[in-house]
Amino acid sequence: MSHAALQPIDAVITWVNGTDPAHLARRQQRQMQLGGALHANAINPHRWGSSDELTYCLTSIAHHAPWLRHVWLVTDAQTPDLSAVPAQLRERLAIVDHREIFAGYTHVLPTFNSLSIEAMLWRIPGLAESFLYFNDDVFLTAPLHPQDVFSHDKPVLRGKWVDYSALVNDPARQSDPALFNHFTQINAAQLAEFDPAHMWASAHVVHPLRRPLLEALFARHRAAFEASITHPFRDLRQFQPMALHNMAAIRAGHSVHLQTKDYAHLRSGAVIDFPLDQVRAYLHQATTGQNKFLCINDLPQLEASLPESRAWLARATGR
């Protein structure tokens, strides 16, 4: 890509240690307060698991994107062990508590809902106008350059055009946890005035985001944002903030669509649904430089089937 990227660019990572006794107690108390049945995607303990993915994520940034200005780690009254993170990155890293980004809305806390948290990330004090959003289970596996994620100030989007109209017309499928992401992207598409029959589905990768656009979307759809963040656990009435940002950027003609696929996503259950040799080959690609991004949704599950997984991941991230 020939166009220069807008500088500076920050990184934002969301992280939680769900096995922390204090966090676990608050989560269980909140579930009891809500009563009633929650969507299976909302209360899967795997959602809050921590198996050192954060260290791999941060190391991959230090190794493959040392040009990032600042790294903001968004947490919930927790402090991770950063001793294994390269010192030069620790110097540019700050921990941001949920109370900071939910300022003025702290009555909705505590929240255990990534969609609610993502809706407020743009409110980090001092955040650059252009930033990359990482889940802590997404890693850089090859050198990443500014122009890979921003063309001037236009985010470089990864994903595809899809037709989700069949899902909209089949309410029974809303109970399928595997389709939760589809429905929250559909909700985002409708906010952005896209027809579910032709909408942009964002890939599960690092998301290049524009803070001014997110701020403008919050102002334009304040009621929808304020309703969404009231859900302490994932809810089908919510929208995916990253998808809303991306489709709004497309609508404004202010985005670039990557024509090639430079990412890999190893979802939960892959070691059950596919032959292990196939999974092993897929994981091996992360060490060859073929892809810039790798998402592993369930590292403990992967490691249980492929004990060498962490060695592969260490090679890919530079740890």
PAGU-931979 format. One line per 5 residues: number of its first residue (from 1); their letters; for each residue x, y, z of N, C-alpha, C. Coordinates in steps of 0.05 Angstrom, whole numbers, plus 5000, padded with zeros to 4 digits. Example, Ala and Ser with C-alpha at 12.3 -4.5 7.8 and 13.67 -1.06 7.14 Angstrom:
1 = AS = 5264,4886,5156,5246,4910,5156,5264,4934,5156 | 5257,4955,5142,5273,4979,5143,5258,5001,5157
END
This chain:
1 = MSHAA = 5017,4976,5000,5000,5000,5000,5018,5025,5000 | 5014,5043,4982,5033,5065,4978,5028,5089,4995 | 5004,5092,5006,4997,5116,5021,5009,5115,5049 | 5018,5137,5058,5029,5139,5085,5007,5138,5105 | 5013,5128,5129,4994,5127,5150,4995,5152,5167
6 = LQPID = 4973,5158,5179,4971,5180,5197,4984,5173,5224 | 5001,5190,5234,5014,5186,5260,5004,5206,5280 | 5005,5201,5305,5013,5175,5317,4991,5155,5318 | 4998,5130,5323,4979,5108,5326,4984,5094,5352 | 4963,5090,5368,4964,5076,5393,4953,5048,5390
11 = AVITW = 4957,5032,5411,4944,5006,5413,4927,5005,5439 | 4904,4992,5437,4887,4988,5460,4881,4958,5463 | 4885,4947,5487,4881,4919,5492,4862,4916,5515 | 4842,4899,5513,4824,4893,5535,4833,4867,5548 | 4833,4866,5574,4843,4842,5588,4828,4839,5615
16 = VNGTD = 4824,4814,5622,4813,4808,5649,4823,4781,5657 | 4827,4778,5683,4834,4752,5694,4809,4741,5708 | 4794,4724,5695,4769,4715,5706,4771,4696,5729 | 4796,4686,5735,4799,4668,5757,4807,4683,5783 | 4811,4708,5781,4816,4725,5805,4792,4722,5824
21 = PAHLA = 4796,4715,5849,4773,4710,5867,4755,4734,5869 | 4766,4758,5871,4749,4782,5873,4732,4786,5849 | 4744,4783,5825,4730,4786,5800,4708,4764,5797 | 4716,4740,5804,4697,4718,5802,4673,4722,5820 | 4678,4731,5845,4656,4736,5864,4637,4757,5854
26 = RRQQR = 4648,4779,5842,4631,4801,5832,4615,4791,5808 | 4627,4775,5792,4613,4764,5768,4590,4746,5776 | 4595,4728,5795,4575,4710,5804,4552,4725,5818 | 4559,4746,5834,4539,4762,5847,4521,4776,5827 | 4534,4786,5805,4518,4801,5785,4500,4782,5770
31 = QMQLG = 4508,4758,5765,4491,4738,5752,4467,4732,5769 | 4472,4729,5795,4450,4722,5814,4430,4745,5815 | 4440,4770,5814,4422,4793,5815,4404,4794,5791 | 4414,4786,5768,4399,4787,5744,4377,4766,5743 | 4383,4743,5756,4364,4721,5756,4359,4712,5727
36 = GALHA = 4340,4696,5722,4332,4689,5695,4355,4677,5679 | 4349,4666,5656,4368,4653,5639,4383,4674,5622 | 4409,4671,5621,4426,4688,5604,4434,4672,5579 | 4439,4686,5557,4448,4673,5533,4474,4658,5538 | 4476,4634,5526,4499,4617,5530,4525,4630,5524
41 = NAINP = 4524,4648,5504,4549,4663,5496,4557,4683,5518 | 4538,4690,5535,4543,4711,5555,4557,4701,5579 | 4553,4676,5587,4563,4667,5613,4583,4644,5611 | 4593,4638,5587,4614,4618,5583,4639,4627,5598 | 4648,4612,5618,4672,4620,5634,4696,4625,5617
46 = HRWGS = 4698,4611,5594,4720,4615,5576,4724,4645,5568 | 4702,4660,5568,4703,4687,5560,4721,4704,5577 | 4725,4697,5602,4741,4712,5620,4767,4698,5628 | 4773,4677,5613,4797,4661,5619,4823,4677,5613 | 4844,4671,5627,4870,4683,5623,4891,4661,5625
51 = SDELT = 4905,4657,5602,4926,4636,5602,4951,4647,5589 | 4959,4671,5599,4983,4684,5590,4982,4694,5561 | 4957,4695,5550,4954,4707,5523,4964,4735,5522 | 4959,4750,5544,4966,4779,5544,4996,4782,5540 | 5012,4765,5552,5041,4768,5549,5049,4763,5520
56 = YCLTS = 5037,4742,5507,5043,4737,5479,5034,4761,5462 | 5011,4772,5468,5001,4795,5453,5019,4819,5455 | 5027,4826,5479,5045,4849,5483,5073,4844,5471 | 5083,4820,5474,5109,4814,5462,5108,4816,5432 | 5086,4807,5420,5083,4809,5391,5083,4838,5382
61 = IAHHA = 5071,4855,5398,5071,4884,5391,5099,4895,5393 | 5113,4888,5414,5141,4898,5418,5159,4888,5395 | 5154,4864,5386,5171,4852,5366,5164,4860,5338 | 5138,4862,5332,5129,4866,5305,5118,4894,5299 | 5113,4910,5319,5102,4937,5315,5114,4957,5335
66 = PWLRH = 5140,4959,5336,5153,4976,5356,5148,5006,5352 | 5136,5013,5329,5130,5041,5323,5105,5051,5336 | 5089,5034,5348,5065,5043,5361,5072,5063,5384 | 5058,5085,5385,5065,5106,5404,5061,5098,5433 | 5037,5087,5439,5029,5081,5466,5011,5057,5466
71 = VWLVT = 5012,5041,5488,4994,5018,5491,4978,5023,5516 | 4951,5021,5512,4932,5025,5534,4920,4998,5541 | 4922,4989,5565,4912,4964,5574,4887,4968,5591 | 4864,4961,5581,4839,4967,5595,4831,4943,5612 | 4829,4948,5638,4824,4926,5657,4802,4934,5677
76 = DAQTP = 4794,4915,5693,4773,4919,5714,4785,4915,5741 | 4797,4937,5752,4809,4936,5779,4829,4914,5783 | 4844,4909,5762,4865,4887,5762,4891,4898,5751 | 4913,4885,5759,4939,4892,5748,4953,4867,5739 | 4958,4863,5714,4970,4839,5704,5000,4838,5711
81 = DLSAV = 5011,4815,5711,5040,4811,5713,5053,4818,5686 | 5069,4839,5686,5081,4848,5661,5111,4843,5660 | 5120,4826,5679,5149,4823,5682,5162,4810,5657 | 5147,4794,5642,5158,4781,5618,5156,4798,5593 | 5144,4821,5595,5140,4839,5572,5166,4855,5568
86 = PAQLR = 5175,4858,5543,5200,4873,5538,5198,4901,5551 | 5221,4909,5564,5222,4934,5579,5215,4958,5562 | 5224,4958,5537,5219,4982,5520,5189,4986,5514 | 5173,4964,5516,5144,4967,5513,5131,4975,5540 | 5141,4964,5562,5129,4970,5588,5131,5000,5593
91 = ERLAI = 5151,5013,5582,5154,5042,5586,5132,5058,5572 | 5119,5046,5552,5099,5059,5536,5071,5048,5542 | 5068,5034,5564,5043,5021,5570,5030,5033,5595 | 5004,5038,5593,4989,5048,5616,4964,5031,5620 | 4957,5027,5646,4933,5012,5653,4910,5031,5657
96 = VDHRE = 4888,5026,5644,4864,5042,5645,4842,5026,5658 | 4830,5036,5679,4808,5022,5692,4782,5028,5679 | 4763,5009,5681,4736,5013,5670,4724,5039,5680 | 4729,5047,5705,4717,5071,5716,4725,5096,5700 | 4749,5095,5688,4757,5118,5672,4741,5121,5646
101 = IFAGY = 4738,5099,5632,4724,5101,5606,4694,5102,5609 | 4684,5093,5632,4656,5095,5638,4649,5120,5655 | 4667,5139,5655,4662,5163,5671,4635,5175,5663 | 4618,5181,5683,4591,5191,5678,4571,5168,5674 | 4581,5144,5672,4563,5121,5668,4572,5098,5687
106 = THVLP = 4584,5105,5709,4594,5084,5727,4572,5068,5741 | 4547,5078,5738,4525,5063,5750,4520,5037,5735 | 4532,5033,5711,4528,5008,5697,4550,4988,5704 | 4569,4996,5720,4590,4978,5729,4582,4962,5754 | 4594,4939,5758,4614,4926,5741,4601,4914,5716
111 = TFNSL = 4617,4913,5695,4608,4900,5671,4628,4877,5664 | 4617,4856,5653,4633,4833,5645,4628,4827,5615 | 4622,4849,5601,4611,4847,5574,4631,4862,5555 | 4644,4848,5537,4663,4860,5519,4650,4881,5501 | 4625,4876,5493,4612,4895,5475,4607,4922,5489
116 = SIEAM = 4600,4921,5514,4596,4945,5530,4622,4960,5533 | 4644,4946,5539,4670,4958,5542,4680,4970,5516 | 4677,4956,5494,4686,4966,5468,4672,4991,5460 | 4647,4994,5469,4632,5019,5462,4644,5044,5474 | 4661,5040,5495,4671,5063,5510,4701,5067,5507
121 = LWRIP = 4714,5050,5492,4744,5052,5490,4753,5079,5480 | 4738,5092,5462,4747,5117,5451,4749,5139,5472 | 4739,5134,5496,4739,5154,5518,4764,5152,5535 | 4784,5136,5527,4809,5135,5542,4823,5162,5541 | 4828,5175,5564,4841,5201,5563,4869,5200,5550
126 = GLAES = 4873,5217,5530,4899,5218,5517,4903,5199,5494 | 4881,5184,5487,4883,5165,5465,4887,5179,5438 | 4905,5168,5421,4910,5179,5395,4885,5178,5378 | 4883,5195,5358,4860,5195,5340,4858,5170,5324 | 4880,5157,5318,4881,5131,5305,4892,5110,5324
131 = FLYFN = 4878,5088,5327,4888,5068,5345,4881,5040,5335 | 4895,5020,5345,4890,4992,5339,4878,4979,5364 | 4856,4965,5360,4843,4951,5382,4849,4921,5380 | 4861,4911,5402,4867,4883,5405,4850,4870,5426 | 4838,4846,5420,4831,4828,5442,4857,4815,5450
136 = DDVFL = 4859,4806,5475,4884,4796,5484,4891,4768,5473 | 4872,4757,5457,4877,4731,5444,4884,4735,5415 | 4891,4759,5407,4899,4765,5379,4929,4774,5380 | 4945,4762,5363,4974,4767,5363,4984,4775,5336 | 5005,4791,5336,5019,4798,5311,5039,4775,5306
141 = TAPLH = 5040,4766,5281,5058,4743,5275,5077,4750,5253 | 5079,4775,5244,5098,4784,5224,5100,4814,5227 | 5121,4826,5216,5123,4855,5219,5099,4870,5208 | 5089,4888,5225,5065,4904,5218,5075,4933,5214 | 5066,4945,5192,5074,4973,5186,5049,4991,5188
146 = PQDVF = 5053,5016,5194,5030,5034,5196,5011,5033,5172 | 5023,5031,5148,5006,5031,5124,4990,5005,5121 | 4997,4985,5137,4981,4960,5137,4954,4964,5150 | 4951,4985,5167,4927,4989,5183,4913,5015,5177 | 4928,5035,5168,4917,5061,5161,4929,5071,5135
151 = SHDKP = 4912,5080,5117,4921,5093,5093,4914,5123,5096 | 4934,5139,5103,4929,5166,5114,4912,5162,5139 | 4888,5173,5140,4872,5168,5164,4849,5149,5159 | 4850,5134,5137,4830,5115,5130,4837,5087,5141 | 4820,5075,5158,4825,5048,5168,4825,5028,5145
156 = VLRGK = 4844,5010,5146,4846,4988,5127,4830,4964,5138 | 4808,4958,5126,4789,4939,5137,4794,4911,5127 | 4791,4891,5145,4793,4863,5138,4766,4850,5144 | 4756,4835,5124,4730,4822,5127,4719,4816,5100 | 4692,4816,5098,4680,4809,5072,4651,4819,5072
161 = WVDYS = 4640,4822,5048,4612,4828,5044,4596,4802,5047 | 4574,4804,5062,4559,4780,5068,4529,4786,5065 | 4514,4764,5063,4485,4766,5062,4475,4751,5087 | 4466,4765,5107,4456,4753,5132,4425,4755,5134 | 4412,4760,5111,4383,4763,5112,4369,4737,5122
166 = ALVND = 4381,4714,5116,4368,4689,5125,4368,4687,5155 | 4388,4698,5168,4390,4697,5197,4368,4715,5209 | 4365,4739,5197,4344,4758,5207,4317,4745,5206 | 4312,4729,5186,4286,4716,5182,4283,4690,5196 | 4302,4683,5213,4300,4657,5227,4307,4661,5257
171 = PARQS = 4287,4671,5272,4292,4677,5300,4302,4654,5317 | 4295,4630,5308,4304,4606,5324,4334,4604,5325 | 4348,4614,5305,4377,4612,5304,4391,4632,5324 | 4375,4650,5335,4387,4669,5353,4396,4656,5379 | 4387,4632,5384,4395,4617,5408,4421,4602,5404
176 = DPALF = 4432,4603,5380,4457,4589,5374,4480,4607,5383 | 4496,4599,5404,4518,4616,5413,4538,4622,5391 | 4542,4604,5373,4561,4608,5351,4554,4631,5333 | 4528,4639,5333,4518,4660,5315,4515,4687,5329 | 4523,4688,5354,4519,4713,5369,4533,4736,5355
181 = NHFTQ = 4558,4732,5346,4573,4752,5333,4559,4762,5307 | 4546,4743,5293,4532,4750,5269,4509,4770,5275 | 4494,4763,5296,4471,4780,5302,4479,4808,5313 | 4500,4809,5328,4509,4836,5338,4520,4853,5315 | 4531,4839,5295,4540,4854,5271,4516,4863,5254
186 = INAAQ = 4495,4846,5253,4471,4854,5240,4459,4879,5253 | 4458,4879,5280,4448,4903,5294,4464,4928,5287 | 4491,4924,5285,4508,4947,5278,4502,4956,5249 | 4498,4937,5231,4492,4944,5204,4466,4961,5202 | 4446,4953,5217,4421,4968,5216,4424,4996,5227
191 = LAEFD = 4441,5000,5247,4447,5027,5257,4461,5043,5236 | 4478,5030,5221,4493,5044,5200,4478,5045,5173 | 4453,5037,5174,4435,5037,5151,4444,5020,5128 | 4454,4996,5135,4461,4976,5116,4440,4954,5117 | 4433,4943,5094,4414,4921,5093,4429,4895,5101
196 = PAHMW = 4418,4879,5119,4431,4854,5125,4437,4836,5101 | 4423,4841,5079,4428,4825,5055,4454,4833,5042 | 4465,4856,5049,4490,4865,5037,4504,4883,5058 | 4519,4870,5075,4533,4885,5097,4561,4875,5100 | 4577,4890,5113,4606,4884,5117,4609,4869,5143
201 = ASAHV = 4620,4844,5141,4626,4829,5165,4656,4832,5172 | 4662,4843,5194,4690,4847,5202,4703,4821,5211 | 4727,4817,5202,4742,4793,5210,4751,4796,5240 | 4757,4773,5252,4766,4773,5280,4796,4778,5280 | 4804,4803,5278,4832,4811,5276,4836,4836,5293
206 = VHPLR = 4859,4848,5290,4864,4874,5302,4848,4894,5286 | 4834,4912,5300,4816,4931,5287,4829,4959,5287 | 4835,4971,5263,4843,4999,5262,4819,5017,5265 | 4820,5035,5284,4796,5051,5291,4804,5080,5292 | 4784,5097,5286,4787,5126,5288,4770,5136,5311
211 = RPLLE = 4784,5148,5331,4770,5158,5354,4750,5180,5347 | 4755,5199,5329,4735,5219,5323,4709,5207,5311 | 4712,5185,5296,4688,5172,5284,4672,5159,5306 | 4686,5145,5325,4671,5132,5347,4657,5153,5364 | 4670,5175,5369,4658,5197,5384,4633,5208,5370
216 = ALFAR = 4635,5211,5344,4612,5221,5329,4590,5201,5328 | 4596,5175,5327,4576,5154,5327,4562,5154,5354 | 4577,5158,5376,4565,5159,5403,4545,5182,5404 | 4552,5205,5393,4535,5228,5394,4510,5223,5377 | 4513,5210,5354,4491,5206,5335,4472,5184,5345
221 = HRAAF = 4483,5164,5358,4467,5141,5367,4469,5138,5398 | 4468,5161,5412,4472,5160,5440,4453,5141,5455 | 4427,5141,5447,4408,5124,5460,4416,5094,5457 | 4425,5087,5433,4432,5059,5428,4457,5051,5444 | 4476,5070,5445,4500,5064,5461,4493,5062,5491
226 = EASIT = 4477,5081,5501,4470,5081,5529,4454,5056,5536 | 4437,5047,5518,4422,5022,5523,4440,4998,5523 | 4459,4998,5505,4477,4974,5502,4495,4971,5527 | 4506,4992,5537,4525,4989,5559,4511,4982,5586 | 4485,4982,5586,4471,4974,5611,4472,4943,5615
231 = HPFRD = 4480,4928,5595,4480,4899,5596,4507,4890,5608 | 4507,4879,5632,4532,4870,5644,4543,4844,5632 | 4526,4830,5617,4534,4806,5602,4523,4809,5574 | 4535,4795,5556,4528,4797,5527,4498,4792,5523 | 4487,4808,5506,4458,4807,5501,4453,4811,5472
236 = LRQFQ = 4433,4796,5461,4427,4797,5433,4416,4823,5423 | 4409,4841,5442,4399,4867,5434,4422,4887,5429 | 4446,4878,5435,4469,4896,5431,4478,4896,5402 | 4496,4916,5397,4509,4917,5371,4539,4916,5376 | 4553,4907,5355,4582,4906,5358,4594,4933,5350
241 = PMALH = 4607,4947,5369,4618,4974,5363,4638,4975,5340 | 4655,4954,5338,4675,4954,5317,4661,4952,5289 | 4640,4936,5288,4626,4933,5263,4612,4959,5256 | 4600,4973,5275,4587,4999,5270,4608,5019,5260 | 4631,5020,5272,4652,5038,5263,4659,5032,5234
246 = NMAAI = 4664,5006,5228,4673,4999,5201,4652,5005,5180 | 4627,4999,5186,4607,5005,5165,4601,5034,5163 | 4604,5049,5184,4602,5078,5182,4624,5090,5166 | 4649,5079,5169,4671,5088,5153,4666,5082,5123 | 4656,5058,5118,4649,5050,5090,4628,5069,5079
251 = RAGHS = 4607,5074,5095,4585,5092,5086,4596,5120,5079 | 4616,5129,5094,4627,5156,5089,4648,5156,5067 | 4654,5132,5056,4676,5131,5036,4703,5136,5048 | 4706,5129,5074,4730,5135,5088,4743,5110,5099 | 4746,5090,5081,4759,5065,5089,4773,5053,5065
256 = VHLQT = 4791,5034,5070,4804,5019,5050,4799,4989,5055 | 4793,4974,5035,4787,4945,5039,4812,4929,5029 | 4823,4914,5047,4846,4898,5039,4837,4875,5020 | 4851,4872,4998,4842,4853,4978,4853,4825,4983 | 4873,4823,5000,4885,4797,5006,4880,4790,5036
261 = KDYAH = 4881,4764,5042,4877,4756,5070,4904,4752,5083 | 4909,4767,5104,4934,4765,5119,4930,4758,5148 | 4910,4743,5154,4904,4736,5182,4894,4707,5184 | 4896,4696,5207,4886,4669,5213,4871,4670,5239 | 4850,4653,5240,4833,4652,5264,4828,4623,5271
266 = LRSGA = 4839,4615,5295,4835,4588,5304,4814,4589,5326 | 4790,4583,5319,4767,4587,5337,4765,4564,5357 | 4750,4569,5378,4745,4547,5398,4732,4524,5383 | 4741,4500,5391,4730,4476,5379,4743,4467,5353 | 4763,4482,5344,4776,4474,5319,4790,4447,5322
271 = VIDFP = 4801,4442,5345,4815,4416,5349,4796,4393,5351 | 4770,4399,5354,4750,4378,5354,4738,4374,5326 | 4735,4396,5312,4721,4396,5286,4739,4389,5263 | 4766,4391,5266,4784,4387,5244,4806,4367,5252 | 4817,4352,5233,4840,4335,5240,4863,4351,5252
276 = LDQVR = 4876,4339,5272,4898,4354,5285,4920,4361,5266 | 4926,4344,5247,4947,4351,5227,4940,4377,5212 | 4914,4380,5206,4905,4404,5192,4907,4429,5211 | 4900,4426,5236,4903,4447,5255,4932,4454,5259 | 4949,4434,5261,4978,4438,5264,4990,4454,5240
281 = AYLHQ = 4981,4447,5216,4991,4460,5192,4982,4489,5192 | 4957,4493,5201,4946,4521,5202,4962,4538,5222 | 4968,4526,5245,4983,4540,5265,5012,4545,5256 | 5023,4527,5241,5050,4530,5231,5053,4555,5213 | 5031,4561,5199,5032,4585,5181,5039,4610,5196
286 = ATTGQ = 5033,4611,5222,5038,4635,5238,5068,4640,5242 | 5084,4619,5237,5113,4623,5241,5128,4629,5214 | 5113,4629,5192,5126,4632,5166,5124,4660,5155 | 5110,4678,5168,5107,4705,5158,5085,4708,5137 | 5070,4687,5132,5048,4688,5112,5026,4706,5122
291 = NKFLC = 5021,4706,5148,5000,4722,5160,5011,4742,5180 | 4998,4765,5182,5006,4785,5202,4992,4783,5228 | 4969,4769,5228,4952,4767,5252,4944,4738,5257 | 4943,4730,5282,4933,4704,5290,4915,4708,5314 | 4891,4697,5313,4874,4696,5336,4870,4667,5345
296 = INDLP = 4875,4662,5371,4870,4635,5382,4850,4639,5405 | 4825,4630,5400,4804,4635,5419,4806,4619,5444 | 4819,4596,5443,4820,4579,5467,4847,4566,5468 | 4867,4580,5479,4894,4569,5480,4896,4544,5497 | 4884,4543,5521,4886,4518,5536,4875,4494,5521
301 = QLEAS = 4852,4497,5507,4841,4475,5492,4860,4466,5470 | 4872,4486,5456,4891,4480,5435,4915,4465,5446 | 4925,4475,5468,4949,4464,5480,4944,4435,5490 | 4920,4430,5500,4914,4403,5509,4915,4382,5487 | 4909,4391,5462,4910,4373,5439,4937,4374,5425
306 = LPESR = 4949,4397,5425,4975,4401,5412,4994,4414,5432 | 5008,4397,5448,5025,4408,5469,5047,4427,5459 | 5053,4426,5434,5074,4444,5423,5064,4471,5416 | 5038,4477,5421,5025,4502,5412,5040,4527,5422 | 5047,4526,5448,5061,4550,5459,5088,4555,5446
311 = AWLAR = 5101,4534,5439,5127,4537,5425,5123,4550,5398 | 5102,4542,5383,5096,4555,5358,5089,4584,5362 | 5073,4589,5382,5064,4617,5388,5087,4634,5396 | 5105,4623,5412,5129,4639,5420,5146,4646,5396 | 5150,4628,5378,5165,4634,5354,5152,4655,5337
316 = ATGR = 5126,4653,5335,5111,4672,5318,5111,4701,5330 | 5109,4703,5356,5107,4729,5369,5133,4741,5377 | 5154,4725,5375,5181,4736,5383,5187,4734,5412 | 5171,4718,5426,5175,4716,5455,5199,4698,5461
END
